[in-house]
Amino acid sequence: MNPRREEHEITVGFAGNAKKIKVKVDDRDLRPWDLETKFQTVGTDQARADGVAKVTGRARYAYDINLPGLLHGLIVRAPIAKGTLKALDLEAAKAMPGVKAVLATKQPGARIRFAGDDVAAIAAETLDAARDAAEKVRMEFTAEPHVTDVLEAPGAPKLDQDGEVTAPWPERGAERIETAIQAARHVRSATYRCEVQTHSSLETHGLTARWYGDRLTVWASTQATFGTRAGLAGTLRIPAENITVHTEFMGGGFGSKFQPGIEGVLACRLAKAADAPVKLMLSRHEEHTCAGNRPGAIIQIRAGVNDDGKITAFDYRCWGEPGFTGQGGGTRAPSDYFRDTARRDTQDNVATDMDAGRAMRAPGWPQGFFATELMLDELAAAIGMDPLEFRLKNDRNEVRLAEWRQGAEAFRWAERRNKTPGQPRAGGDPRWLHGCGLSSAAWGGMGGPGARVTCRIHADARVEVRNGAQDLGTGLKTVLQMLAAEELGIPVAMVTPFVGDTRDPVGPASGGSVTTPTMAPAVRHAAALARRELAARVAAKLGVDAAKVACAGGQVTVEGGQTLSFVDACKLLGSDTVEVVGERFPNHQGYANSVAGCQFAEVRVDRHTGLVQVLDMLAVQDCGTVVARKQAESQTLGAMIQGVSYALHEQRIVDHLTGRMVNGDFLYYKLTGPLDMPAMRAILFPVANGHTNVGAAGIGEPVAVAPAAAIANAVFNAIGVPVRHLPLTPDKILKALARARRV
Amino acid sequence: MRHPPEDGTPPTFSRRAFLKGASAAAVTGTVPGALPTAPSGPTSYAPGSHAITLSVNGGERRLEVEPRTTLLDALRDRLDLTGAKKICDRGACGGCTVELDGIAVNSCMVLAIDAVGMKVTTIEGLAPGEALHPLQEEFVHCDALQCGFCTPGFVMAAHACLNKHKNPDRATIQHELSGNLCRCGTYGRVFEAVERAAGRKG
């Protein structure tokens, strides 16, 4: 059955570039908010809905669940990187004090795929008792030679002493790109590298599981409550309806927590075997070594440009490093510069005997943007053009073109840029080299169908909005609260949001920056239905024609009669609570199908030690309709900080002899910390998209795409030579400086 | 106690290995580097369970711990005070920060038995009842949190910072919070919140 559609004319775009378009909207849905909508609550600064719970320590995460008789679980893991399990004896472990359940997860003969592959699981009265028992597990392995160095792995490209790929460009699809390269006035070719980054979520993976007969309740640290339920149902072979997943709070996932995982499944199995609730959370070392990562990459680019700065050819080749699965290491170059450029994109994966890569905040994009944006600056330098001018010349995204100009002015790009790369500032400390760089940002994140929201209005005028999906800390609860308040015309304090319980209506997995854009239209629809239902109830109580009663702007009005405040109208409900369920209708074609942004960074580089310090960063970012401004800014700033960490600090270091990560902790796996913080500013660039009734887009991922690229370009501007290998650690900087002196 | 060695030398033994040795030799001395063969202090604890009394958030709490039980595990698993988080369990992230006699410590690096006789303050004890401490109010006001998992540790570290410094400047705040990590990236707004709370106090 095709839904009936109503056509609305709405104004989309942004200030200075408004457009009227016609959208066809399901006639049960609402007219989309647009550029002319005057908001009361949306876009304002509001306190985070769960802020008080988090600052008082009252917020209970999966890690914090304590239950009577709770046992603590752990996983016993293989110390070898490749081979087979030869023998496994769990008897001594079972006999240890306090041990309540021991399970084998692999039988002799099973393959070991990486150092840290699971072998057995133990539940005991305390974690210390479980650890004692783990030491009694007798495991024997037949080890095989492993390869953990991506450059030594089969299929890896050979690099010369300067780190440049020596292999010829592929034959496939070569004709057009070769012609364009031949015809280009200037051609540059270079190889870029990114190291493996771990998600480093502060709450490790895992869950607390409790069985009630054949029914299972889990408190999970997950980005997908419904995905976790489905995953457990499939693996444990029990009906999904028997499982409840709770995730009221969760301590970070960044793309690594979409499934229950082996740790979640084992928590449930141990709880069943021990007939007691079990909490199984990974250790910090396991979190680094067994819970996914952002794959490393070797990226080779050759590009052609004309004297006027037009890019005419762009050939991009990537070897991803996704670990033992050998899949999912693809990276992504920006596309807005190359809409009418001869272009080729070749992606390969190189398997190593390490933990498998997982989605991580804009999977593949930060790597591809780093390589491409640095290449763009190298091209600009080759033809003597300012990098900003070069972007303005080639960027075909009209939102970003406006953002470049706004950002450049706010950052004072022209005056701050180092006019003599490699030279210290005149009159400044000669030890420090200063430079500025920039990068584009992009993402999709427009959301889609697959969400419902319950809205209840009680007689005490409390409004409840409920959805079963999870708030990762992005501010989903606040978004739900603010949108309901906006639609009902009441203060946000009258609305209480509830999330993270799979007994409530379905919601999305929080990946791809879709949570807010998917949920927002459903909660607005729910609140609108509740508003209409409240009016109908009031009409019935007052004995007037329902068509004559309207609820809007926080009051209920009877045509030609009285006006009741929202609170007084609710009193008429008695025990007869309003309860409605709002829908999420499919996106219609609005202004844009993606978001655009740009970032600017200033660094200084210590010529003596090679240390890079980021001094200042600015992001200008579009995320469609900004709902919860404060939280959207927080997420933007957070993605920039995570990007500083990726650019300068984070690197999985592996001992290739043993095949193990040697810095699987927070002492030697360096995250950006308080002392590394630059000045930072986030400007949200308002765009009316009109693709849903709210027009919100995601902001978690687009911002994460650009920082490493902008910082690498700033380093290039500071020291005068590009450093093409992330992270930009002192050793690489000193090497580059030494090379620059030789040239 | 909050910071790794100033000279950056890596620890030469793991805590677990040390604790195992310590429990086997029945010692009480837990000053880093103290050898299990050189017991010191008034009480010795043999391996196994011991009843101790901790002074937590103004109340006396009796609990059973092993000599190797960290203060963090005791608070979280025995006393159900889960505001302090177990994040790195090795003194590198500040997520488990509590105050011992007013001084911020990583509770994962303190044994519960060593906290006997000291005043333990956790995030739950920072403000009485439903009231918020000014720091907590400012963290909410500045939106100095996202997932919130590191937040109790930051609030406690900031509290200890304000105990030490009346009117700390930005550099002092950064230094005092440098033992804490946040993965969502809230540092800038945390600094703002601490500055605002310090201003209110002053």
Contacts between the chains, C-beta under 8 A, distances in Angstrom:
chain1	res1	chain2	res2	distance
A	47	B	140	5.2
A	47	B	141	6.8
A	47	B	143	7.6
A	48	B	140	6.6
A	48	B	143	5.8
A	48	B	145	7.1
A	50	B	148	7.3
A	51	B	139	7.3
A	51	B	140	3.8
A	51	B	143	7.3
A	51	B	145	6.7
A	52	B	132	6.8
A	52	B	136	7.5
A	52	B	140	6.1
A	53	B	148	7.8
A	54	B	145	5.3
A	54	B	148	3.2
A	54	B	151	5.0
A	54	B	152	8.0
A	55	B	132	7.2
A	55	B	135	8.0
A	55	B	136	4.2
A	55	B	139	4.7
A	55	B	140	5.8
A	55	B	145	6.8
A	55	B	148	7.8
A	55	B	151	5.8
A	55	B	152	7.5
A	55	B	155	5.9
A	56	B	83	7.3
A	56	B	123	6.7
A	56	B	124	7.2
A	56	B	126	7.7
A	56	B	127	7.5
A	56	B	132	7.1
A	56	B	136	6.3
A	57	B	81	7.7
A	57	B	82	7.1
A	57	B	83	2.1
A	57	B	84	7.4
A	57	B	122	7.1
A	57	B	123	3.7
A	57	B	124	5.3
A	57	B	152	4.4
A	58	B	83	7.4
A	58	B	124	7.8
A	59	B	148	5.7
A	60	B	82	6.7
A	61	B	82	7.9
A	61	B	85	7.8
A	61	B	149	6.5
A	63	B	82	7.6
A	63	B	85	7.0
A	63	B	86	6.7
A	64	B	76	7.4
A	64	B	82	3.6
A	64	B	85	8.0
A	66	B	76	7.9
A	66	B	77	7.1
A	66	B	80	5.0
A	66	B	82	7.0
A	72	B	77	7.8
A	126	B	66	7.8
A	126	B	69	7.9
A	126	B	73	7.8
A	126	B	77	7.2
A	127	B	73	7.3
A	127	B	77	8.0
A	128	B	66	6.6
A	128	B	68	6.1
A	128	B	69	7.1
A	128	B	73	8.0
A	131	B	16	7.5
A	200	B	183	5.6
A	201	B	183	6.2
A	202	B	85	7.2
A	202	B	87	4.9
A	202	B	93	7.2
A	202	B	95	6.4
A	202	B	147	7.2
A	202	B	149	4.4
A	202	B	150	5.6
A	202	B	181	7.3
A	202	B	182	7.6
A	202	B	183	5.0
A	203	B	85	7.5
A	203	B	87	7.5
A	203	B	147	7.4
A	203	B	149	5.0
A	204	B	87	7.9
A	249	B	147	7.5
A	249	B	148	6.4
A	250	B	147	6.5
A	251	B	85	7.4
A	251	B	147	5.0
A	251	B	148	7.4
A	251	B	149	3.1
A	252	B	147	4.8
A	252	B	149	6.3
A	252	B	183	5.1
A	252	B	184	6.3
A	254	B	183	7.5
A	281	B	86	7.9
A	283	B	89	7.0
A	284	B	87	7.0
A	284	B	88	4.8
A	284	B	89	6.1
A	284	B	90	7.0
A	472	B	146	7.9
A	472	B	147	6.2
A	473	B	145	7.5
A	473	B	146	3.7
A	473	B	147	3.1
A	473	B	148	6.1
A	473	B	184	5.7
A	474	B	146	7.0
A	475	B	146	7.8
A	630	B	143	4.5
A	631	B	143	6.2
A	631	B	146	8.0
A	633	B	143	7.6
A	634	B	143	4.9
A	634	B	145	8.0
A	634	B	146	5.8
A	634	B	184	7.9
A	634	B	186	6.7
A	634	B	189	6.5
A	635	B	146	6.8
A	635	B	184	7.9
A	637	B	185	6.1
A	637	B	186	7.7
A	637	B	188	5.9
A	637	B	189	7.2
A	638	B	146	5.8
A	638	B	184	4.6
A	638	B	185	3.1
A	638	B	186	6.3
A	639	B	185	6.8
A	640	B	185	6.9
A	641	B	185	3.1
A	641	B	187	6.4
A	641	B	188	7.8
A	642	B	183	7.3
A	642	B	184	7.9
A	642	B	185	5.3
A	665	B	88	6.4
A	665	B	90	5.8
A	665	B	92	6.3
A	666	B	87	7.7
A	666	B	88	4.3
A	666	B	90	7.2
A	666	B	92	3.8
A	666	B	93	5.0
A	666	B	181	6.2
A	667	B	4	6.3
A	667	B	10	7.9
A	667	B	88	8.0
A	667	B	90	6.6
A	667	B	92	4.6
A	668	B	10	7.9
A	671	B	181	5.4
A	671	B	183	6.8
A	672	B	185	7.8
A	673	B	178	6.0
A	673	B	180	7.7
A	673	B	181	5.9
A	673	B	187	7.8
A	674	B	173	8.0
A	674	B	174	4.8
A	674	B	175	8.0
A	674	B	177	4.5
A	674	B	178	4.9
A	674	B	180	6.7
A	674	B	187	5.3
A	674	B	190	7.7
A	674	B	191	7.6
A	675	B	174	5.5
A	675	B	175	7.0
A	675	B	178	4.8
A	677	B	174	6.7
A	677	B	187	4.7
A	677	B	188	6.2
A	677	B	191	7.4
A	680	B	188	5.5
